[in-house]
Amino acid sequence: MADSISRQFARWAANLSYEERPPAVVDKVKALILVHLVSGVFGGASARGREAVDLILAEEGKPDGATVLGHGGKATRIGATYANAEMMKAEEHLEDSYRMITHPGGSLVPAAIVNAELGHRSMKDVIVALAVGYELSCRLANDFVPSTAARGFRPAPIFATMGTALTTAKLMGLDEDGLVAAIALATNGACGLFEAGLEGGGETSVQDPNAARAGVFAAMIASQGRIKGSELAIEGPSGFYHAFTGSNTGKLTYAFTGPLQVDLGSITEGLGSRYELLTIMFRMYNTGGYNHQVINLMAELKQQHHIDAAEIEEVAVTMNWLETLYPSPAFRDEHAPLVPAVRGTHYFAAHAAVNGGFPVVGEKSMAPDGAAPEKDERVLEFMRTRVRIIPEKGRPMFSPAITVTMKDGKTHSGEFPYARMEWNFDQLVPWLQRCVPEFPLGQAGMDRLVAMMRDADQLPSVAPLFEATQATAAH
């Protein structure tokens, strides 16, 4: 009988060393840490970030505890993890994205730096721990995201809890059995419902930080050695997959492409030689990941063909069908791409057609008159009358096609394969530089973070990360 999914991940993670990491994986993990540190600096200056820090320091302050990012205060292991995660999630659109509805780093990265600090671990240790945590999150989520969403569960915190537990347990130095226990405990702590987003109740904002807490707690309990953990916690008859996808045999409710049946053996296939984390993209715009490629492709077509928005008859955007029914065909929110609405796909395609793109966090308005994106009347009119969304079942996810038809009958077409969004460190940095106008630490602070993370594997501890995010770091 083959080892359980948990056992296979635990054995791989327990024996993994920095020297075994492919350079591309090290580079990608550095980029993932960097984007979340930048996001954390933005978030620390926000009302949401400050409220989280005040709450945690009041309720879980601990003089000899872990450091709160950008603040310097100390809190318990779980408290500091939560506060740092809140700050990294305060700017929802400056983060990673995997399979449309998961954003692992907002939970994994804060947990990693807190536990590395308390465990006196080097940045090489952090990189390895994040590599295994990201890989668990991504591989568990991969084909199962649409099925999880169809059951009303928000995939982001569900799968991030799992990765956070493995990352934390690895940094705590747990052996194979300890890692199995941490994974099992994490399956019992994963949670997060879509109703919060659909109804606008606000709970979504704490789901990813809570996933970070739950993952760290799972590893802490596992470290005591008291709980063995269910060997089949993931694929058992009443385990993780049954609960969150509706089947423990790989039967899917929906799929982006391909059959509605997955071989569970594919989840661990090539573990250690093929890294799913390399396919993660970075969210830079204030919208879901499926709209990023639409914005970039429309902006490219406009620039390449010198397109005047006033001369456009129609912009037709073809997307994977599930992307047009976000978050799930089982239920859609008001910004689902088939509905012309501000912050929907019609809107972002229109903004790129009119203004040549969309501002990233911290960037100034792209409208000639400086109008806020939501109040740009030219964009709103274009969105309502000249954008058409076409769902396509066979189209790869996050790989739209656009055809621009001009009033004179000419057409301009293009495609944007998702692989173009799988940035490495050097591809991410220019996008982060666009954030500088409103970055709390200014250009010097951004440059310091970039330089530090570029050589992060040379750092003996995570202390420089906390120092570089302090408000005084740029001065």
Sequence and secondary structure as in RCSB ss.txt:
>XXXX:A:sequence
MADSISRQFARWAANLSYEERPPAVVDKVKALILVHLVSGVFGGASARGREAVDLILAEEGKPDGATVLGHGGKA
TRIGATYANAEMMKAEEHLEDSYRMITHPGGSLVPAAIVNAELGHRSMKDVIVALAVGYELSCRLANDFVPSTAA
RGFRPAPIFATMGTALTTAKLMGLDEDGLVAAIALATNGACGLFEAGLEGGGETSVQDPNAARAGVFAAMIASQG
RIKGSELAIEGPSGFYHAFTGSNTGKLTYAFTGPLQVDLGSITEGLGSRYELLTIMFRMYNTGGYNHQVINLMAE
LKQQHHIDAAEIEEVAVTMNWLETLYPSPAFRDEHAPLVPAVRGTHYFAAHAAVNGGFPVVGEKSMAPDGAAPEK
DERVLEFMRTRVRIIPEKGRPMFSPAITVTMKDGKTHSGEFPYARMEWNFDQLVPWLQRCVPEFPLGQAGMDRLV
AMMRDADQLPSVAPLFEATQATAAH
>XXXX:A:secstr
    HHHHHHHHHHT  GGGS HHHHHHHHHHHHHHHHHHHHHHTSHHHHHHHHHHHHHHEEEEEEE TTT  EE
 HHHHHHHHHHHHHHSTTSEEEBTTTB THHHHHHHHHHHHHHTT  HHHHHHHHHHHHHHHHHHHGGGHHHHHH
TTB HHHHHHHHHHHHHHHHHTT  HHHHHHHHHHHHTT   BTHHHHHT STHHHHHHHHHHHHHHHHHHHHTT
     TTTTTSTTSHHHHHHS SSSB S  SSS SB  GGGGTTTTTTS GGGG EEE SSS HHHHHHHHHHHH
HHHHTT  GGGEEEEEEEEETTGGGTEETTEE TT TTS  TTSHHHHHHHHHHHSS   TT    STT   GGG
 HHHHHHHHHHEEEEEETTS TT  EEEEEETTS EEEEE  GGGG   HHHHHHHHHTTGGG TTHHHHHHHHH
HHHHTGGG SSSHHHHHHTSTTTT 
